[in-house]
Amino acid sequence: MEPTEAEAVRGVVRKFAKGGADWRANGDVSRGPQGLVITRLEVRPHGGAGASVTSRMLRDVPVGAILDDVRYHLAVEELKGTPTVGPITSTVFTGQAPTRTADQIIASSSPAKSAPGRAALPDELMQAVAEGYIAESAPGKPRGAVKRLAAALERPEATVSSWVAKARKDGWLGPGAAGREGAEPGPRLLQANAEQTRERFGDEA
């Protein structure tokens, strides 16, 4: 759900509502220095007068899943270059894992400037890593996003894990919650996607 204008000014990026067998929760998600956080959470029990919120109800609220869901949908909306309301329009972003291996991406990429003593990773590869990681850590996907991305790129899991970390550091991915998979697109990924969308669709993008 979309925040109101006043809520957006306070930093709220999405409102949510979830329900369990005997409770319903709603609240706000905002973007903080370390990524998305729940800044308001209200839990109400089902039932009539006298019903109260229990500690078990609070434990049942899927805080992590709520943040994962908001994170992924914001990522897709930002990469598609559309507002968070209305239909999705033309975009280069597919929401899928890479369809080419790392070697194929590197072979077809633009030459990158290398630091002395080591080869630089081309932007095309870092973009594929970032988009693939967002796709593989989408809500409903099992854990193991890096492992699946490594299989798609045909590189060791440890190597791809270091690429994901580099993608965060270099601005291809936004910050993520400690101990949880998933990320928002970083400014470099948004810029690259916007440029590719303009090149592909011209003024229609």
Z-matrix of the N, CA and C atoms (Angstrom, degrees):
N
C 1 1.465
C 2 1.515 1 109.36
N 3 1.308 2 115.66 1 145.13
C 4 1.457 3 121.04 2 -177.27
C 5 1.526 4 112.06 3 -82.11
N 6 1.333 5 117.65 4 140.89
C 7 1.464 6 119.47 5 175.12
C 8 1.519 7 110.92 6 -73.70
N 9 1.317 8 116.44 7 157.90
C 10 1.453 9 120.64 8 173.99
C 11 1.523 10 108.53 9 -73.64
N 12 1.312 11 116.36 10 170.19
C 13 1.466 12 119.73 11 179.73
C 14 1.521 13 110.94 12 -60.66
N 15 1.318 14 116.98 13 -41.48
C 16 1.468 15 120.26 14 179.72
C 17 1.526 16 111.12 15 -65.58
N 18 1.344 17 117.07 16 -38.71
C 19 1.464 18 120.34 17 178.30
C 20 1.521 19 110.92 18 -67.60
N 21 1.323 20 116.30 19 -38.96
C 22 1.464 21 119.69 20 178.38
C 23 1.518 22 111.54 21 -62.38
N 24 1.315 23 116.83 22 -36.87
C 25 1.473 24 120.57 23 177.41
C 26 1.522 25 110.17 24 -62.13
N 27 1.323 26 117.08 25 -33.40
C 28 1.462 27 121.26 26 178.75
C 29 1.524 28 112.38 27 -79.00
N 30 1.321 29 117.16 28 -2.94
C 31 1.461 30 120.23 29 177.42
C 32 1.511 31 115.17 30 102.80
N 33 1.330 32 118.18 31 2.35
C 34 1.459 33 121.31 32 179.43
C 35 1.530 34 109.12 33 -72.27
N 36 1.340 35 116.10 34 129.04
C 37 1.467 36 119.87 35 179.97
C 38 1.525 37 112.44 36 -106.83
N 39 1.335 38 117.47 37 -20.99
C 40 1.451 39 119.39 38 179.70
C 41 1.526 40 109.59 39 -161.46
N 42 1.325 41 116.31 40 143.64
C 43 1.454 42 122.55 41 173.50
C 44 1.528 43 107.41 42 -103.02
N 45 1.320 44 117.24 43 153.73
C 46 1.462 45 119.66 44 -178.21
C 47 1.516 46 110.49 45 -139.80
N 48 1.322 47 115.01 46 160.74
C 49 1.469 48 122.62 47 174.57
C 50 1.517 49 107.61 48 -145.10
N 51 1.316 50 116.33 49 130.26
C 52 1.462 51 122.71 50 178.88
C 53 1.516 52 108.63 51 -135.88
N 54 1.322 53 116.29 52 152.88
C 55 1.449 54 119.84 53 179.71
C 56 1.505 55 112.43 54 -137.12
N 57 1.327 56 116.31 55 149.38
C 58 1.447 57 122.59 56 174.73
C 59 1.509 58 110.31 57 -120.16
N 60 1.319 59 115.79 58 -167.46
C 61 1.460 60 120.16 59 -177.51
C 62 1.518 61 112.17 60 -61.59
N 63 1.325 62 116.94 61 -37.18
C 64 1.466 63 119.65 62 -176.79
C 65 1.516 64 113.01 63 -136.03
N 66 1.329 65 116.87 64 23.83
C 67 1.464 66 120.18 65 179.47
C 68 1.525 67 110.12 66 -151.11
N 69 1.307 68 115.56 67 162.23
C 70 1.464 69 123.17 68 172.86
C 71 1.516 70 108.38 69 -139.38
N 72 1.326 71 116.04 70 135.37
C 73 1.460 72 121.37 71 -178.76
C 74 1.515 73 110.18 72 -124.36
N 75 1.317 74 116.21 73 144.14
C 76 1.463 75 121.28 74 172.04
C 77 1.517 76 108.32 75 -144.41
N 78 1.311 77 115.86 76 161.11
C 79 1.456 78 119.00 77 -178.45
C 80 1.507 79 112.71 78 176.96
N 81 1.323 80 115.29 79 -165.35
C 82 1.462 81 122.76 80 -176.27
C 83 1.518 82 110.14 81 -123.08
N 84 1.326 83 115.47 82 146.07
C 85 1.459 84 122.55 83 171.53
C 86 1.518 85 107.86 84 -115.95
N 87 1.327 86 116.18 85 130.62
C 88 1.470 87 121.95 86 179.92
C 89 1.517 88 108.86 87 -122.87
N 90 1.322 89 115.77 88 164.74
C 91 1.462 90 121.14 89 178.39
C 92 1.524 91 109.06 90 -102.35
N 93 1.333 92 116.44 91 118.72
C 94 1.454 93 122.19 92 178.99
C 95 1.517 94 111.25 93 -108.73
N 96 1.328 95 117.95 94 -176.42
C 97 1.471 96 121.79 95 -178.93
C 98 1.524 97 113.30 96 -58.67
N 99 1.339 98 117.36 97 -30.74
C 100 1.455 99 121.11 98 -179.07
C 101 1.523 100 112.94 99 -102.74
N 102 1.313 101 117.28 100 15.21
C 103 1.456 102 120.00 101 179.24
C 104 1.519 103 111.91 102 115.31
N 105 1.322 104 116.24 103 -156.12
C 106 1.457 105 121.69 104 -176.08
C 107 1.531 106 111.07 105 -79.41
N 108 1.331 107 115.20 106 140.07
C 109 1.462 108 121.52 107 178.03
C 110 1.527 109 108.79 108 -140.67
N 111 1.324 110 115.95 109 150.71
C 112 1.459 111 120.79 110 173.54
C 113 1.520 112 107.58 111 -83.63
N 114 1.311 113 116.37 112 118.81
C 115 1.465 114 120.79 113 -177.76
C 116 1.523 115 112.65 114 -104.44
N 117 1.317 116 117.43 115 -9.45
C 118 1.474 117 121.24 116 173.81
C 119 1.508 118 108.97 117 -148.95
N 120 1.338 119 115.93 118 130.52
C 121 1.459 120 121.12 119 179.34
C 122 1.526 121 108.96 120 -140.05
N 123 1.315 122 116.24 121 120.55
C 124 1.458 123 121.92 122 177.19
C 125 1.529 124 108.77 123 -118.96
N 126 1.320 125 116.82 124 128.09
C 127 1.460 126 121.87 125 179.61
C 128 1.523 127 108.29 126 -118.71
N 129 1.337 128 115.37 127 128.45
C 130 1.469 129 120.41 128 179.78
C 131 1.523 130 108.91 129 -124.33
N 132 1.322 131 117.90 130 134.54
C 133 1.465 132 120.51 131 178.23
C 134 1.522 133 110.99 132 -80.06
N 135 1.346 134 116.59 133 150.51
C 136 1.453 135 120.09 134 169.57
C 137 1.533 136 107.90 135 -75.17
N 138 1.270 137 116.13 136 166.09
C 139 1.452 138 119.58 137 177.90
C 140 1.513 139 111.79 138 107.92
N 141 1.277 140 115.20 139 173.47
C 142 1.453 141 119.98 140 -176.49
C 143 1.500 142 113.25 141 -89.56
N 144 1.309 143 115.27 142 -151.85
C 145 1.457 144 121.40 143 -178.08
C 146 1.528 145 110.21 144 -60.86
N 147 1.294 146 114.50 145 138.88
C 148 1.453 147 119.60 146 178.32
C 149 1.509 148 113.74 147 96.12
N 150 1.343 149 118.46 148 -13.82
C 151 1.465 150 120.56 149 177.72
C 152 1.518 151 109.57 150 -68.67
N 153 1.303 152 116.73 151 141.79
C 154 1.463 153 120.43 152 -177.26
C 155 1.528 154 110.38 153 -136.72
N 156 1.315 155 115.04 154 159.19
C 157 1.460 156 121.45 155 178.28
C 158 1.526 157 108.47 156 -78.23
N 159 1.312 158 116.37 157 131.76
C 160 1.457 159 121.41 158 179.37
C 161 1.529 160 110.13 159 -107.49
N 162 1.307 161 116.46 160 164.63
C 163 1.466 162 120.87 161 177.64
C 164 1.522 163 110.96 162 -63.18
N 165 1.318 164 117.24 163 -32.56
C 166 1.461 165 120.11 164 178.29
C 167 1.523 166 111.02 165 -65.69
N 168 1.335 167 117.43 166 -39.19
C 169 1.460 168 120.54 167 176.60
C 170 1.523 169 111.05 168 -60.68
N 171 1.322 170 116.04 169 -42.99
C 172 1.462 171 119.84 170 -179.59
C 173 1.524 172 110.89 171 -63.58
N 174 1.340 173 116.23 172 -39.05
C 175 1.463 174 119.74 173 178.90
C 176 1.527 175 111.16 174 -67.44
N 177 1.333 176 116.22 175 -28.51
C 178 1.464 177 120.03 176 -177.52
C 179 1.525 178 113.52 177 -76.06
N 180 1.317 179 117.92 178 -17.91
C 181 1.467 180 119.89 179 -179.65
C 182 1.532 181 108.34 180 -65.44
N 183 1.333 182 119.30 181 118.37
C 184 1.468 183 122.18 182 -175.01
C 185 1.533 184 112.44 183 -79.91
N 186 1.329 185 115.08 184 72.53
C 187 1.465 186 120.11 185 -175.62
C 188 1.527 187 111.36 186 -56.20
N 189 1.334 188 116.65 187 -47.43
C 190 1.460 189 119.51 188 -179.03
C 191 1.510 190 112.59 189 -61.99
N 192 1.333 191 116.73 190 -42.62
C 193 1.458 192 120.19 191 -179.76
C 194 1.532 193 111.36 192 -66.02
N 195 1.333 194 116.53 193 -35.91
C 196 1.469 195 120.22 194 177.47
C 197 1.521 196 109.91 195 -62.26
N 198 1.325 197 116.95 196 -46.85
C 199 1.466 198 120.26 197 179.95
C 200 1.522 199 111.45 198 -65.65
N 201 1.334 200 117.36 199 -39.63
C 202 1.462 201 120.53 200 177.86
C 203 1.523 202 110.95 201 -60.60
N 204 1.328 203 116.19 202 -43.89
C 205 1.457 204 120.81 203 -178.65
C 206 1.526 205 111.16 204 -64.52
N 207 1.332 206 116.80 205 -46.46
C 208 1.466 207 120.60 206 179.24
C 209 1.520 208 110.45 207 -64.34
N 210 1.327 209 116.57 208 -43.21
C 211 1.466 210 120.87 209 -178.85
C 212 1.516 211 111.66 210 -58.93
N 213 1.316 212 116.29 211 -46.11
C 214 1.457 213 119.70 212 -177.29
C 215 1.528 214 111.61 213 -67.42
N 216 1.325 215 116.74 214 -45.40
C 217 1.466 216 118.47 215 -177.35
C 218 1.529 217 111.95 216 -68.58
N 219 1.322 218 117.51 217 -34.47
C 220 1.463 219 119.36 218 174.06
C 221 1.522 220 110.46 219 -65.69
N 222 1.339 221 116.31 220 -38.97
C 223 1.465 222 120.34 221 179.56
C 224 1.519 223 110.84 222 -61.68
N 225 1.326 224 116.76 223 -46.60
C 226 1.461 225 120.70 224 -179.31
C 227 1.521 226 110.46 225 -64.02
N 228 1.330 227 116.57 226 -43.20
C 229 1.467 228 119.94 227 -178.77
C 230 1.523 229 110.95 228 -65.03
N 231 1.339 230 116.94 229 -41.03
C 232 1.462 231 119.60 230 179.46
C 233 1.520 232 111.10 231 -66.75
N 234 1.338 233 117.12 232 -41.47
C 235 1.456 234 119.92 233 -179.57
C 236 1.525 235 112.03 234 -69.42
N 237 1.302 236 116.55 235 -30.12
C 238 1.459 237 119.47 236 177.87
C 239 1.523 238 111.45 237 -78.85
N 240 1.324 239 116.87 238 -7.99
C 241 1.447 240 120.02 239 175.64
C 242 1.503 241 114.21 240 67.68
N 243 1.342 242 117.58 241 27.36
C 244 1.450 243 120.91 242 -178.67
C 245 1.516 244 109.62 243 -119.20
N 246 1.332 245 118.52 244 160.83
C 247 1.455 246 120.47 245 173.98
C 248 1.520 247 110.09 246 -62.86
N 249 1.325 248 116.74 247 167.29
C 250 1.454 249 120.20 248 -179.49
C 251 1.515 250 111.97 249 -80.79
N 252 1.319 251 118.59 250 6.16
C 253 1.462 252 121.72 251 172.71
C 254 1.519 253 107.42 252 -126.29
N 255 1.333 254 116.27 253 157.06
C 256 1.450 255 119.66 254 178.38
C 257 1.514 256 111.43 255 89.66
N 258 1.335 257 116.82 256 173.90
C 259 1.456 258 121.36 257 -175.10
C 260 1.522 259 112.17 258 -72.71
N 261 1.328 260 115.81 259 154.31
C 262 1.457 261 121.90 260 174.79
C 263 1.520 262 108.23 261 -76.44
N 264 1.329 263 116.83 262 137.31
C 265 1.462 264 120.59 263 -178.96
C 266 1.528 265 110.09 264 -113.76
N 267 1.314 266 116.42 265 -166.83
C 268 1.456 267 122.77 266 -174.62
C 269 1.524 268 112.32 267 -57.10
N 270 1.321 269 114.91 268 140.77
C 271 1.454 270 119.65 269 179.64
C 272 1.508 271 110.25 270 -163.03
N 273 1.325 272 116.83 271 156.91
C 274 1.451 273 121.93 272 174.29
C 275 1.520 274 110.15 273 -81.52
N 276 1.319 275 118.12 274 -29.35
C 277 1.458 276 122.47 275 -176.70
C 278 1.523 277 110.34 276 -67.98
N 279 1.349 278 117.64 277 129.03
C 280 1.460 279 122.11 278 -176.95
C 281 1.513 280 112.85 279 -104.69
N 282 1.336 281 117.98 280 -15.32
C 283 1.446 282 120.00 281 -176.80
C 284 1.519 283 112.44 282 71.81
N 285 1.336 284 117.21 283 23.75
C 286 1.456 285 121.87 284 -177.71
C 287 1.521 286 110.34 285 -125.07
N 288 1.324 287 115.03 286 161.77
C 289 1.455 288 120.91 287 174.89
C 290 1.529 289 109.71 288 -66.79
N 291 1.327 290 118.27 289 159.63
C 292 1.474 291 120.50 290 -179.99
C 293 1.526 292 111.81 291 -57.11
N 294 1.309 293 116.38 292 141.63
C 295 1.460 294 121.52 293 177.61
C 296 1.526 295 111.13 294 -98.81
N 297 1.338 296 117.36 295 -2.50
C 298 1.460 297 121.94 296 176.65
C 299 1.524 298 109.00 297 -121.41
N 300 1.331 299 115.90 298 152.55
C 301 1.459 300 119.64 299 177.21
C 302 1.522 301 109.76 300 -75.71
N 303 1.327 302 115.58 301 167.07
C 304 1.463 303 119.91 302 178.38
C 305 1.528 304 110.95 303 -59.59
N 306 1.322 305 116.55 304 -41.73
C 307 1.464 306 119.76 305 -179.87
C 308 1.521 307 111.47 306 -62.53
N 309 1.329 308 117.28 307 -39.28
C 310 1.464 309 120.46 308 179.24
C 311 1.523 310 111.10 309 -67.63
N 312 1.326 311 116.63 310 -38.99
C 313 1.468 312 120.06 311 178.60
C 314 1.519 313 110.38 312 -65.84
N 315 1.323 314 116.52 313 -45.31
C 316 1.471 315 120.84 314 -179.41
C 317 1.520 316 110.71 315 -63.27
N 318 1.343 317 116.80 316 -41.75
C 319 1.463 318 120.67 317 -177.69
C 320 1.519 319 112.49 318 -63.30
N 321 1.340 320 116.64 319 -31.12
C 322 1.469 321 120.11 320 -176.87
C 323 1.521 322 113.16 321 -99.95
N 324 1.329 323 117.53 322 2.47
C 325 1.459 324 120.66 323 -174.41
C 326 1.508 325 112.04 324 -86.56
N 327 1.339 326 115.06 325 167.05
C 328 1.452 327 121.74 326 175.81
C 329 1.521 328 108.91 327 -73.02
N 330 1.332 329 118.45 328 143.23
C 331 1.461 330 120.00 329 178.51
C 332 1.525 331 111.26 330 -57.78
N 333 1.319 332 116.48 331 136.33
C 334 1.466 333 121.48 332 179.28
C 335 1.511 334 109.71 333 -108.66
N 336 1.322 335 116.62 334 147.89
C 337 1.449 336 120.69 335 176.59
C 338 1.519 337 109.66 336 -71.89
N 339 1.299 338 117.06 337 131.51
C 340 1.450 339 121.39 338 -176.70
C 341 1.514 340 111.14 339 -101.42
N 342 1.335 341 115.10 340 145.79
C 343 1.458 342 120.09 341 170.76
C 344 1.512 343 107.42 342 -78.03
N 345 1.331 344 118.95 343 150.63
C 346 1.466 345 121.22 344 -179.47
C 347 1.524 346 110.96 345 -53.96
N 348 1.341 347 115.72 346 127.65
C 349 1.451 348 120.22 347 174.33
C 350 1.520 349 115.16 348 88.24
N 351 1.317 350 119.45 349 -4.72
C 352 1.460 351 119.69 350 179.69
C 353 1.524 352 110.29 351 -151.35
N 354 1.319 353 115.56 352 147.98
C 355 1.463 354 120.82 353 -179.17
C 356 1.519 355 109.80 354 -82.59
N 357 1.305 356 115.69 355 136.26
C 358 1.467 357 120.07 356 177.97
C 359 1.519 358 109.80 357 -79.94
N 360 1.324 359 115.88 358 147.31
C 361 1.456 360 120.61 359 175.75
C 362 1.521 361 108.67 360 -83.38
N 363 1.315 362 118.44 361 127.59
C 364 1.475 363 120.29 362 -177.63
C 365 1.527 364 111.29 363 -67.00
N 366 1.321 365 114.77 364 152.69
C 367 1.463 366 120.00 365 179.44
C 368 1.522 367 112.07 366 -58.87
N 369 1.327 368 116.42 367 -35.80
C 370 1.463 369 119.61 368 -179.59
C 371 1.531 370 111.19 369 -60.18
N 372 1.333 371 116.52 370 -38.05
C 373 1.459 372 119.81 371 178.67
C 374 1.524 373 110.99 372 -70.57
N 375 1.333 374 117.10 373 -42.70
C 376 1.461 375 120.14 374 -179.40
C 377 1.531 376 110.70 375 -64.58
N 378 1.324 377 116.62 376 -35.51
C 379 1.459 378 119.53 377 176.78
C 380 1.520 379 110.46 378 -65.80
N 381 1.343 380 116.77 379 -42.45
C 382 1.462 381 120.53 380 178.79
C 383 1.523 382 111.16 381 -63.78
N 384 1.328 383 116.56 382 -38.90
C 385 1.467 384 120.91 383 178.30
C 386 1.521 385 110.06 384 -63.64
N 387 1.329 386 116.40 385 -46.99
C 388 1.465 387 120.71 386 -177.66
C 389 1.524 388 111.29 387 -64.09
N 390 1.329 389 117.19 388 -49.13
C 391 1.462 390 120.21 389 -179.09
C 392 1.526 391 110.86 390 -66.31
N 393 1.330 392 116.53 391 -38.82
C 394 1.459 393 119.58 392 178.82
C 395 1.515 394 112.23 393 -65.16
N 396 1.336 395 116.46 394 -38.42
C 397 1.459 396 119.68 395 179.65
C 398 1.528 397 110.86 396 -67.19
N 399 1.327 398 116.98 397 -41.33
C 400 1.466 399 120.43 398 176.80
C 401 1.522 400 110.18 399 -60.86
N 402 1.332 401 117.06 400 -42.92
C 403 1.460 402 120.89 401 -179.13
C 404 1.520 403 111.69 402 -66.81
N 405 1.332 404 116.78 403 -42.45
C 406 1.458 405 120.15 404 -175.58
C 407 1.529 406 113.03 405 -76.85
N 408 1.322 407 117.97 406 -15.41
C 409 1.465 408 120.73 407 177.65
C 410 1.519 409 111.61 408 -105.68
N 411 1.334 410 116.31 409 20.67
C 412 1.460 411 121.66 410 -179.89
C 413 1.530 412 110.76 411 -66.50
N 414 1.327 413 117.89 412 155.66
C 415 1.468 414 120.80 413 176.74
C 416 1.521 415 111.11 414 -54.80
N 417 1.326 416 116.77 415 138.23
C 418 1.451 417 121.51 416 -179.14
C 419 1.508 418 113.93 417 92.38
N 420 1.336 419 116.97 418 -16.79
C 421 1.457 420 120.47 419 177.26
C 422 1.525 421 109.08 420 -80.13
N 423 1.324 422 118.09 421 141.40
C 424 1.470 423 119.22 422 175.23
C 425 1.517 424 111.04 423 -70.11
N 426 1.328 425 115.79 424 163.28
C 427 1.454 426 118.97 425 176.85
C 428 1.529 427 109.43 426 -62.49
N 429 1.320 428 115.10 427 158.31
C 430 1.458 429 119.18 428 -177.84
C 431 1.508 430 112.65 429 109.96
N 432 1.343 431 116.32 430 31.17
C 433 1.464 432 120.14 431 -178.29
C 434 1.522 433 111.47 432 -60.09
N 435 1.332 434 116.81 433 -43.58
C 436 1.469 435 119.88 434 -178.12
C 437 1.527 436 110.19 435 -66.48
N 438 1.330 437 117.22 436 -38.99
C 439 1.469 438 120.66 437 179.72
C 440 1.521 439 110.85 438 -62.01
N 441 1.324 440 117.44 439 -43.97
C 442 1.469 441 120.63 440 179.02
C 443 1.524 442 110.89 441 -68.39
N 444 1.325 443 116.97 442 -38.23
C 445 1.460 444 120.34 443 178.48
C 446 1.528 445 110.16 444 -65.78
N 447 1.333 446 116.70 445 -39.19
C 448 1.458 447 120.83 446 177.97
C 449 1.528 448 110.99 447 -62.49
N 450 1.334 449 116.66 448 -38.95
C 451 1.464 450 120.20 449 178.13
C 452 1.523 451 110.99 450 -64.86
N 453 1.343 452 116.49 451 -40.51
C 454 1.463 453 120.26 452 179.97
C 455 1.526 454 111.29 453 -66.44
N 456 1.322 455 116.24 454 -38.07
C 457 1.469 456 121.05 455 -178.15
C 458 1.528 457 112.47 456 -86.24
N 459 1.341 458 116.43 457 -10.20
C 460 1.468 459 122.74 458 -179.19
C 461 1.523 460 111.54 459 58.14
N 462 1.319 461 114.22 460 49.12
C 463 1.463 462 121.92 461 175.05
C 464 1.527 463 108.90 462 -134.43
N 465 1.346 464 118.60 463 158.08
C 466 1.474 465 120.43 464 179.30
C 467 1.523 466 111.46 465 -59.03
N 468 1.325 467 115.35 466 148.00
C 469 1.458 468 120.43 467 -179.18
C 470 1.520 469 111.60 468 -58.81
N 471 1.342 470 117.35 469 -39.71
C 472 1.462 471 120.78 470 -179.75
C 473 1.526 472 110.74 471 -62.81
N 474 1.327 473 116.26 472 -37.89
C 475 1.468 474 119.88 473 178.92
C 476 1.518 475 111.01 474 -65.47
N 477 1.325 476 116.63 475 -46.44
C 478 1.458 477 120.27 476 -178.45
C 479 1.527 478 110.42 477 -67.94
N 480 1.338 479 117.23 478 -33.94
C 481 1.468 480 119.90 479 176.10
C 482 1.522 481 110.37 480 -60.90
N 483 1.333 482 116.87 481 -40.28
C 484 1.466 483 119.89 482 177.80
C 485 1.523 484 110.88 483 -68.62
N 486 1.324 485 117.62 484 -31.23
C 487 1.468 486 120.44 485 177.22
C 488 1.527 487 110.70 486 -68.96
N 489 1.328 488 116.68 487 -38.64
C 490 1.469 489 119.64 488 177.19
C 491 1.522 490 110.18 489 -63.50
N 492 1.336 491 116.65 490 -42.27
C 493 1.464 492 120.40 491 177.75
C 494 1.528 493 110.62 492 -62.61
N 495 1.322 494 116.21 493 -40.48
C 496 1.468 495 119.93 494 178.17
C 497 1.522 496 110.84 495 -66.90
N 498 1.341 497 116.54 496 -36.32
C 499 1.466 498 119.92 497 178.16
C 500 1.526 499 110.67 498 -62.02
N 501 1.331 500 117.23 499 -37.97
C 502 1.469 501 120.35 500 175.96
C 503 1.522 502 110.22 501 -66.30
N 504 1.316 503 116.04 502 -46.31
C 505 1.464 504 121.02 503 -176.28
C 506 1.524 505 111.83 504 -63.54
N 507 1.332 506 115.94 505 -38.10
C 508 1.467 507 120.44 506 -174.94
C 509 1.521 508 113.87 507 -90.41
N 510 1.331 509 117.76 508 1.98
C 511 1.458 510 119.53 509 175.07
C 512 1.508 511 115.62 510 91.78
N 513 1.334 512 117.87 511 10.06
C 514 1.464 513 119.53 512 175.16
C 515 1.526 514 110.55 513 -80.41
N 516 1.327 515 116.98 514 -29.87
C 517 1.453 516 122.74 515 175.78
C 518 1.518 517 109.18 516 -122.88
N 519 1.319 518 116.00 517 149.05
C 520 1.454 519 120.65 518 174.85
C 521 1.518 520 110.45 519 -82.65
N 522 1.319 521 117.57 520 176.09
C 523 1.466 522 121.00 521 179.89
C 524 1.519 523 110.88 522 -65.62
N 525 1.318 524 115.18 523 152.14
C 526 1.458 525 120.72 524 178.13
C 527 1.513 526 110.50 525 -121.81
N 528 1.316 527 116.33 526 164.11
C 529 1.458 528 121.18 527 178.40
C 530 1.524 529 109.30 528 -74.79
N 531 1.316 530 116.97 529 137.51
C 532 1.461 531 121.69 530 -179.00
C 533 1.521 532 110.20 531 -59.63
N 534 1.333 533 116.18 532 129.27
C 535 1.451 534 120.66 533 177.02
C 536 1.516 535 115.54 534 82.70
N 537 1.329 536 117.52 535 0.78
C 538 1.466 537 120.47 536 -179.60
C 539 1.518 538 109.88 537 -125.75
N 540 1.323 539 114.53 538 144.82
C 541 1.451 540 119.72 539 176.08
C 542 1.528 541 109.84 540 -77.54
N 543 1.327 542 115.74 541 162.17
C 544 1.460 543 120.35 542 177.13
C 545 1.508 544 112.16 543 109.55
N 546 1.311 545 115.32 544 154.60
C 547 1.462 546 120.98 545 179.90
C 548 1.514 547 109.21 546 -163.81
N 549 1.310 548 114.56 547 158.58
C 550 1.460 549 120.74 548 170.88
C 551 1.528 550 108.28 549 -92.41
N 552 1.325 551 117.40 550 158.60
C 553 1.464 552 118.85 551 176.19
C 554 1.524 553 110.74 552 -66.87
N 555 1.317 554 116.46 553 140.00
C 556 1.451 555 120.98 554 176.11
C 557 1.520 556 110.77 555 -86.16
N 558 1.335 557 117.29 556 173.65
C 559 1.472 558 120.26 557 -176.82
C 560 1.521 559 113.61 558 -61.79
N 561 1.338 560 118.31 559 -33.98
C 562 1.463 561 119.49 560 -179.32
C 563 1.530 562 111.15 561 -69.97
N 564 1.335 563 116.47 562 -36.21
C 565 1.459 564 119.42 563 177.88
C 566 1.521 565 110.74 564 -68.78
N 567 1.329 566 117.25 565 -41.83
C 568 1.465 567 120.48 566 177.91
C 569 1.527 568 110.78 567 -62.14
N 570 1.336 569 116.56 568 -42.16
C 571 1.459 570 120.18 569 -179.74
C 572 1.528 571 111.11 570 -65.72
N 573 1.335 572 116.52 571 -45.43
C 574 1.461 573 120.00 572 -179.77
C 575 1.516 574 111.24 573 -62.76
N 576 1.337 575 116.72 574 -42.29
C 577 1.451 576 120.16 575 -179.41
C 578 1.518 577 111.50 576 -65.81
N 579 1.341 578 116.83 577 -39.56
C 580 1.461 579 120.78 578 179.02
C 581 1.523 580 110.79 579 -64.15
N 582 1.336 581 116.69 580 -41.94
C 583 1.463 582 120.35 581 179.98
C 584 1.527 583 110.83 582 -65.28
N 585 1.325 584 116.82 583 -41.20
C 586 1.461 585 120.27 584 -179.73
C 587 1.527 586 111.17 585 -69.35
N 588 1.324 587 116.38 586 -35.19
C 589 1.453 588 119.96 587 177.66
C 590 1.526 589 110.55 588 -64.98
N 591 1.346 590 116.56 589 -42.12
C 592 1.473 591 119.72 590 177.95
C 593 1.521 592 110.73 591 -63.85
N 594 1.322 593 116.69 592 -40.79
C 595 1.450 594 120.13 593 -179.71
C 596 1.540 595 111.19 594 -65.00
N 597 1.323 596 115.35 595 -36.03
C 598 1.468 597 119.57 596 -175.94
C 599 1.519 598 112.29 597 -81.17
N 600 1.320 599 116.68 598 -40.28
C 601 1.463 600 119.75 599 -173.14
C 602 1.518 601 113.70 600 -112.64
N 603 1.324 602 117.99 601 -7.45
C 604 1.445 603 120.52 602 178.43
C 605 1.512 604 111.89 603 63.98
N 606 1.300 605 117.09 604 -137.61
C 607 1.455 606 122.51 605 -176.08
C 608 1.530 607 112.26 606 -70.73
N 609 1.338 608 117.73 607 -13.11
C 610 1.458 609 120.41 608 -179.68
C 611 1.510 610 112.21 609 -77.60
N 612 1.363 611 118.08 610 -17.38
C 613 1.465 612 121.20 611 -175.59
C 614 1.500 613 110.35 612 -71.82
